[in-house]
């Protein structure tokens, strides 16, 4: 992945207060940060203040996440979703970022309708475009109807909006043991963000529970991340690579130590790529 220009870490990877997390991420040598909405809310800090601190530290806000339950809701709930999206996009603007990460729907009300999903995501993308921002759509491994990156890509293609792109997360792809040929064929400029996480071998385990408690930095688990990276390299993707690791172990590790461990793992992975 010689094309990568930005390495980033999600604040959710680390223990401690948000400002301490930002400082640790910058000290470890990352270029960017994903702001986890829960971290921002619990900090009590104004988004504008957090954005200013990121810039002082030399960190680019590569994403605000997660925007949950985005696609294929019935009309009344869809309107509510768009109102929440406006608030989140305003927060993103205050942070100084321009990319909102939207996760596939887990609600029972979500419709199993690819056309409806594309239409509703197009509406969301249009809100972002009005602010000169973008939205990325990510298939959660436990999504109600969209739980496979290939389906998420079909919906992004169908929506056909320049402000809408695909988000790829190595955990959600590899934990479901999905084939990677389709990934390798996706145009790199249609991928908005790539997140990396390893984990113990997931077969027979609850994927959501494993994701929430036992993710690991690349190389510290049993997922074939090298194969994921090889397929990603064939897309021509040149955007940010970000660590997104939910882990009970990291939650009790000193903040700075965890950030350094993550940067070492990411650098080692990149160094191993052709």
Secondary structure, DSSP 8 states (H G I E B T S, - for coil): -TT---EEEEGGGS-S-HHHHHHHHHHTT-SEEEEEHHHHHHHT--HHHHHHHHHHHT-EEEEEEEE-S-SS--HHHHHHHHHHHHHHHHHHHHHT--EEEEE----TT----HHHHHHHHHHHHHHHHHTT-EEEEE--TT-SS--SHHHHHHHHHHH--TTEEEEEEHHHHHTTT--SHHHHHS-GGGEEEEEE-EES--TTS-HHHHHHHBEE-TTSSSS-HHHHHHHHHHHT--S-EEE---BTTGGGS-HHHHHHHHHHHHHHHHHT--
